[in-house]
C-alpha cells in the first residue's frame, strides 16, 4: 500500500477520533474529510522549499477549505447539521471560523513534522 493510501486510512479514523475527543460527537462525513485531508497534508509536509511556518499556514487553510466544502455539502445542502460555527466570531455562514482555523494551524505545527519524515 502506498503512502497516500496509508495516510487516507489514517485520516479516515483520525479525524473523527480527534472530533470525538474535542466535541464528544462526530459524523461519518468527518471520516471522509479526514481521508481527503491527511494525504494532502502529507504532500504539503514534503515541500521543503517552503518555510515551515508557511507550510503550517497552508495546512491550516487546506483543512479549513475542506471543512468549508464539507460544511456546504452536509450542513447547508443536505441539512445534516453536523456542526455550526454560527455562534463564533469571524465565521463564514457558520461553516468555518477564525478560531477553528487557528487551532488547525496549531495541529499542523505538530502534525507536519511527523508527516514529513522519510520512512523506509
mmCIF file of the C-alpha atoms, coordinates in Angstrom:
data_MODEL
# 
_entry.id   MODEL 
# 
loop_
_atom_site.group_PDB 
_atom_site.id 
_atom_site.type_symbol 
_atom_site.label_atom_id 
_atom_site.label_alt_id 
_atom_site.label_comp_id 
_atom_site.label_asym_id 
_atom_site.label_entity_id 
_atom_site.label_seq_id 
_atom_site.pdbx_PDB_ins_code 
_atom_site.Cartn_x 
_atom_site.Cartn_y 
_atom_site.Cartn_z 
_atom_site.occupancy 
_atom_site.B_iso_or_equiv 
_atom_site.pdbx_formal_charge 
_atom_site.auth_seq_id 
_atom_site.auth_comp_id 
_atom_site.auth_asym_id 
_atom_site.auth_atom_id 
_atom_site.pdbx_PDB_model_num 
ATOM 1   C CA . UNK A 1 1   ? 0.000   0.000  0.000  1.00 0.00 ? 1   UNK A CA 1 
ATOM 2   C CA . UNK A 1 2   ? 1.477   3.358  -0.960 1.00 0.00 ? 2   UNK A CA 1 
ATOM 3   C CA . UNK A 1 3   ? 1.926   6.335  1.361  1.00 0.00 ? 3   UNK A CA 1 
ATOM 4   C CA . UNK A 1 4   ? -1.125  8.249  0.093  1.00 0.00 ? 4   UNK A CA 1 
ATOM 5   C CA . UNK A 1 5   ? -3.480  5.356  0.798  1.00 0.00 ? 5   UNK A CA 1 
ATOM 6   C CA . UNK A 1 6   ? -1.965  4.808  4.237  1.00 0.00 ? 6   UNK A CA 1 
ATOM 7   C CA . UNK A 1 7   ? -2.487  8.475  5.070  1.00 0.00 ? 7   UNK A CA 1 
ATOM 8   C CA . UNK A 1 8   ? -6.052  8.338  3.739  1.00 0.00 ? 8   UNK A CA 1 
ATOM 9   C CA . UNK A 1 9   ? -6.732  5.371  6.010  1.00 0.00 ? 9   UNK A CA 1 
ATOM 10  C CA . UNK A 1 10  ? -5.198  7.177  8.995  1.00 0.00 ? 10  UNK A CA 1 
ATOM 11  C CA . UNK A 1 11  ? -7.277  10.261 8.201  1.00 0.00 ? 11  UNK A CA 1 
ATOM 12  C CA . UNK A 1 12  ? -10.391 8.123  7.859  1.00 0.00 ? 12  UNK A CA 1 
ATOM 13  C CA . UNK A 1 13  ? -10.059 7.144  11.516 1.00 0.00 ? 13  UNK A CA 1 
ATOM 14  C CA . UNK A 1 14  ? -8.017  10.054 12.862 1.00 0.00 ? 14  UNK A CA 1 
ATOM 15  C CA . UNK A 1 15  ? -10.261 12.993 12.009 1.00 0.00 ? 15  UNK A CA 1 
ATOM 16  C CA . UNK A 1 16  ? -13.382 11.507 13.648 1.00 0.00 ? 16  UNK A CA 1 
ATOM 17  C CA . UNK A 1 17  ? -11.281 10.421 16.654 1.00 0.00 ? 17  UNK A CA 1 
ATOM 18  C CA . UNK A 1 18  ? -9.979  13.969 17.032 1.00 0.00 ? 18  UNK A CA 1 
ATOM 19  C CA . UNK A 1 19  ? -13.506 15.293 16.800 1.00 0.00 ? 19  UNK A CA 1 
ATOM 20  C CA . UNK A 1 20  ? -14.735 12.795 19.397 1.00 0.00 ? 20  UNK A CA 1 
ATOM 21  C CA . UNK A 1 21  ? -12.017 13.991 21.763 1.00 0.00 ? 21  UNK A CA 1 
ATOM 22  C CA . UNK A 1 22  ? -12.806 17.659 21.121 1.00 0.00 ? 22  UNK A CA 1 
ATOM 23  C CA . UNK A 1 23  ? -16.620 17.709 20.743 1.00 0.00 ? 23  UNK A CA 1 
ATOM 24  C CA . UNK A 1 24  ? -17.627 14.318 22.150 1.00 0.00 ? 24  UNK A CA 1 
ATOM 25  C CA . UNK A 1 25  ? -19.511 13.545 18.921 1.00 0.00 ? 25  UNK A CA 1 
ATOM 26  C CA . UNK A 1 26  ? -18.819 13.141 15.221 1.00 0.00 ? 26  UNK A CA 1 
ATOM 27  C CA . UNK A 1 27  ? -20.480 12.303 11.918 1.00 0.00 ? 27  UNK A CA 1 
ATOM 28  C CA . UNK A 1 28  ? -19.417 9.808  9.269  1.00 0.00 ? 28  UNK A CA 1 
ATOM 29  C CA . UNK A 1 29  ? -18.706 12.662 6.856  1.00 0.00 ? 29  UNK A CA 1 
ATOM 30  C CA . UNK A 1 30  ? -15.766 13.643 9.061  1.00 0.00 ? 30  UNK A CA 1 
ATOM 31  C CA . UNK A 1 31  ? -14.133 10.310 8.230  1.00 0.00 ? 31  UNK A CA 1 
ATOM 32  C CA . UNK A 1 32  ? -14.342 11.256 4.553  1.00 0.00 ? 32  UNK A CA 1 
ATOM 33  C CA . UNK A 1 33  ? -12.951 14.708 5.311  1.00 0.00 ? 33  UNK A CA 1 
ATOM 34  C CA . UNK A 1 34  ? -10.011 13.102 7.102  1.00 0.00 ? 34  UNK A CA 1 
ATOM 35  C CA . UNK A 1 35  ? -9.393  10.675 4.246  1.00 0.00 ? 35  UNK A CA 1 
ATOM 36  C CA . UNK A 1 36  ? -9.204  13.651 1.864  1.00 0.00 ? 36  UNK A CA 1 
ATOM 37  C CA . UNK A 1 37  ? -7.210  15.955 4.127  1.00 0.00 ? 37  UNK A CA 1 
ATOM 38  C CA . UNK A 1 38  ? -4.385  13.833 5.538  1.00 0.00 ? 38  UNK A CA 1 
ATOM 39  C CA . UNK A 1 39  ? -2.871  12.757 2.184  1.00 0.00 ? 39  UNK A CA 1 
ATOM 40  C CA . UNK A 1 40  ? -2.898  16.401 1.074  1.00 0.00 ? 40  UNK A CA 1 
ATOM 41  C CA . UNK A 1 41  ? -1.166  17.414 4.301  1.00 0.00 ? 41  UNK A CA 1 
ATOM 42  C CA . UNK A 1 42  ? 1.350   14.627 3.694  1.00 0.00 ? 42  UNK A CA 1 
ATOM 43  C CA . UNK A 1 43  ? 2.209   16.092 0.311  1.00 0.00 ? 43  UNK A CA 1 
ATOM 44  C CA . UNK A 1 44  ? 2.434   19.573 1.788  1.00 0.00 ? 44  UNK A CA 1 
ATOM 45  C CA . UNK A 1 45  ? 4.765   18.358 4.544  1.00 0.00 ? 45  UNK A CA 1 
ATOM 46  C CA . UNK A 1 46  ? 7.356   17.339 1.949  1.00 0.00 ? 46  UNK A CA 1 
ATOM 47  C CA . UNK A 1 47  ? 7.510   20.794 0.324  1.00 0.00 ? 47  UNK A CA 1 
ATOM 48  C CA . UNK A 1 48  ? 10.827  21.653 1.953  1.00 0.00 ? 48  UNK A CA 1 
ATOM 49  C CA . UNK A 1 49  ? 11.311  24.743 -0.222 1.00 0.00 ? 49  UNK A CA 1 
ATOM 50  C CA . UNK A 1 50  ? 8.547   26.409 1.749  1.00 0.00 ? 50  UNK A CA 1 
ATOM 51  C CA . UNK A 1 51  ? 9.340   27.655 5.227  1.00 0.00 ? 51  UNK A CA 1 
ATOM 52  C CA . UNK A 1 52  ? 7.852   25.533 7.992  1.00 0.00 ? 52  UNK A CA 1 
ATOM 53  C CA . UNK A 1 53  ? 5.527   28.318 9.160  1.00 0.00 ? 53  UNK A CA 1 
ATOM 54  C CA . UNK A 1 54  ? 4.273   28.777 5.604  1.00 0.00 ? 54  UNK A CA 1 
ATOM 55  C CA . UNK A 1 55  ? 3.559   25.058 5.299  1.00 0.00 ? 55  UNK A CA 1 
ATOM 56  C CA . UNK A 1 56  ? 1.621   25.177 8.573  1.00 0.00 ? 56  UNK A CA 1 
ATOM 57  C CA . UNK A 1 57  ? -0.371  28.173 7.370  1.00 0.00 ? 57  UNK A CA 1 
ATOM 58  C CA . UNK A 1 58  ? -1.147  26.430 4.076  1.00 0.00 ? 58  UNK A CA 1 
ATOM 59  C CA . UNK A 1 59  ? -2.085  23.300 6.015  1.00 0.00 ? 59  UNK A CA 1 
ATOM 60  C CA . UNK A 1 60  ? -4.495  25.260 8.198  1.00 0.00 ? 60  UNK A CA 1 
ATOM 61  C CA . UNK A 1 61  ? -6.010  26.850 5.077  1.00 0.00 ? 61  UNK A CA 1 
ATOM 62  C CA . UNK A 1 62  ? -6.263  23.438 3.448  1.00 0.00 ? 62  UNK A CA 1 
ATOM 63  C CA . UNK A 1 63  ? -8.107  21.913 6.407  1.00 0.00 ? 63  UNK A CA 1 
ATOM 64  C CA . UNK A 1 64  ? -10.336 24.995 6.646  1.00 0.00 ? 64  UNK A CA 1 
ATOM 65  C CA . UNK A 1 65  ? -11.088 24.685 2.928  1.00 0.00 ? 65  UNK A CA 1 
ATOM 66  C CA . UNK A 1 66  ? -12.044 21.026 3.290  1.00 0.00 ? 66  UNK A CA 1 
ATOM 67  C CA . UNK A 1 67  ? -14.275 21.969 6.237  1.00 0.00 ? 67  UNK A CA 1 
ATOM 68  C CA . UNK A 1 68  ? -15.904 24.678 4.133  1.00 0.00 ? 68  UNK A CA 1 
ATOM 69  C CA . UNK A 1 69  ? -16.636 22.287 1.264  1.00 0.00 ? 69  UNK A CA 1 
ATOM 70  C CA . UNK A 1 70  ? -17.925 19.541 3.560  1.00 0.00 ? 70  UNK A CA 1 
ATOM 71  C CA . UNK A 1 71  ? -19.913 22.067 5.580  1.00 0.00 ? 71  UNK A CA 1 
ATOM 72  C CA . UNK A 1 72  ? -21.567 23.489 2.483  1.00 0.00 ? 72  UNK A CA 1 
ATOM 73  C CA . UNK A 1 73  ? -22.466 19.998 1.296  1.00 0.00 ? 73  UNK A CA 1 
ATOM 74  C CA . UNK A 1 74  ? -23.510 18.314 4.547  1.00 0.00 ? 74  UNK A CA 1 
ATOM 75  C CA . UNK A 1 75  ? -24.764 21.266 6.596  1.00 0.00 ? 75  UNK A CA 1 
ATOM 76  C CA . UNK A 1 76  ? -26.221 23.651 4.037  1.00 0.00 ? 76  UNK A CA 1 
ATOM 77  C CA . UNK A 1 77  ? -27.158 21.493 1.049  1.00 0.00 ? 77  UNK A CA 1 
ATOM 78  C CA . UNK A 1 78  ? -28.147 18.229 2.774  1.00 0.00 ? 78  UNK A CA 1 
ATOM 79  C CA . UNK A 1 79  ? -29.189 19.920 6.054  1.00 0.00 ? 79  UNK A CA 1 
ATOM 80  C CA . UNK A 1 80  ? -27.445 17.326 8.259  1.00 0.00 ? 80  UNK A CA 1 
ATOM 81  C CA . UNK A 1 81  ? -26.384 19.937 10.843 1.00 0.00 ? 81  UNK A CA 1 
ATOM 82  C CA . UNK A 1 82  ? -23.074 18.210 11.524 1.00 0.00 ? 82  UNK A CA 1 
ATOM 83  C CA . UNK A 1 83  ? -21.590 21.377 13.078 1.00 0.00 ? 83  UNK A CA 1 
ATOM 84  C CA . UNK A 1 84  ? -22.102 25.093 13.241 1.00 0.00 ? 84  UNK A CA 1 
ATOM 85  C CA . UNK A 1 85  ? -19.692 27.900 13.960 1.00 0.00 ? 85  UNK A CA 1 
ATOM 86  C CA . UNK A 1 86  ? -22.514 30.452 13.653 1.00 0.00 ? 86  UNK A CA 1 
ATOM 87  C CA . UNK A 1 87  ? -22.110 31.450 17.311 1.00 0.00 ? 87  UNK A CA 1 
ATOM 88  C CA . UNK A 1 88  ? -18.395 32.154 16.843 1.00 0.00 ? 88  UNK A CA 1 
ATOM 89  C CA . UNK A 1 89  ? -16.934 35.465 15.765 1.00 0.00 ? 89  UNK A CA 1 
ATOM 90  C CA . UNK A 1 90  ? -15.396 35.718 12.308 1.00 0.00 ? 90  UNK A CA 1 
ATOM 91  C CA . UNK A 1 91  ? -17.399 32.849 10.814 1.00 0.00 ? 91  UNK A CA 1 
ATOM 92  C CA . UNK A 1 92  ? -18.424 32.253 7.217  1.00 0.00 ? 92  UNK A CA 1 
ATOM 93  C CA . UNK A 1 93  ? -22.046 31.108 7.069  1.00 0.00 ? 93  UNK A CA 1 
ATOM 94  C CA . UNK A 1 94  ? -21.404 29.077 10.214 1.00 0.00 ? 94  UNK A CA 1 
ATOM 95  C CA . UNK A 1 95  ? -19.208 26.592 8.341  1.00 0.00 ? 95  UNK A CA 1 
ATOM 96  C CA . UNK A 1 96  ? -15.726 27.863 9.183  1.00 0.00 ? 96  UNK A CA 1 
ATOM 97  C CA . UNK A 1 97  ? -14.357 30.375 11.645 1.00 0.00 ? 97  UNK A CA 1 
ATOM 98  C CA . UNK A 1 98  ? -11.083 32.026 12.514 1.00 0.00 ? 98  UNK A CA 1 
ATOM 99  C CA . UNK A 1 99  ? -10.686 30.348 15.920 1.00 0.00 ? 99  UNK A CA 1 
ATOM 100 C CA . UNK A 1 100 ? -11.015 26.873 14.388 1.00 0.00 ? 100 UNK A CA 1 
ATOM 101 C CA . UNK A 1 101 ? -8.506  27.797 11.677 1.00 0.00 ? 101 UNK A CA 1 
ATOM 102 C CA . UNK A 1 102 ? -6.056  28.885 14.362 1.00 0.00 ? 102 UNK A CA 1 
ATOM 103 C CA . UNK A 1 103 ? -6.484  25.506 16.054 1.00 0.00 ? 103 UNK A CA 1 
ATOM 104 C CA . UNK A 1 104 ? -5.831  23.819 12.708 1.00 0.00 ? 104 UNK A CA 1 
ATOM 105 C CA . UNK A 1 105 ? -2.617  25.848 12.474 1.00 0.00 ? 105 UNK A CA 1 
ATOM 106 C CA . UNK A 1 106 ? -1.603  24.528 15.891 1.00 0.00 ? 106 UNK A CA 1 
ATOM 107 C CA . UNK A 1 107 ? -2.366  20.991 14.797 1.00 0.00 ? 107 UNK A CA 1 
ATOM 108 C CA . UNK A 1 108 ? -0.223  21.490 11.695 1.00 0.00 ? 108 UNK A CA 1 
ATOM 109 C CA . UNK A 1 109 ? 2.667   22.622 13.896 1.00 0.00 ? 109 UNK A CA 1 
ATOM 110 C CA . UNK A 1 110 ? 2.544   19.171 15.494 1.00 0.00 ? 110 UNK A CA 1 
ATOM 111 C CA . UNK A 1 111 ? 1.480   17.054 12.537 1.00 0.00 ? 111 UNK A CA 1 
ATOM 112 C CA . UNK A 1 112 ? 3.558   18.284 9.597  1.00 0.00 ? 112 UNK A CA 1 
ATOM 113 C CA . UNK A 1 113 ? 6.931   17.298 11.090 1.00 0.00 ? 113 UNK A CA 1 
ATOM 114 C CA . UNK A 1 114 ? 5.593   13.771 11.644 1.00 0.00 ? 114 UNK A CA 1 
ATOM 115 C CA . UNK A 1 115 ? 4.202   13.563 8.115  1.00 0.00 ? 115 UNK A CA 1 
ATOM 116 C CA . UNK A 1 116 ? 7.400   14.941 6.584  1.00 0.00 ? 116 UNK A CA 1 
ATOM 117 C CA . UNK A 1 117 ? 9.652   12.235 7.939  1.00 0.00 ? 117 UNK A CA 1 
ATOM 118 C CA . UNK A 1 118 ? 11.054  9.876  5.338  1.00 0.00 ? 118 UNK A CA 1 
ATOM 119 C CA . UNK A 1 119 ? 10.118  6.314  6.064  1.00 0.00 ? 119 UNK A CA 1 
ATOM 120 C CA . UNK A 1 120 ? 11.977  3.260  4.811  1.00 0.00 ? 120 UNK A CA 1 
# 
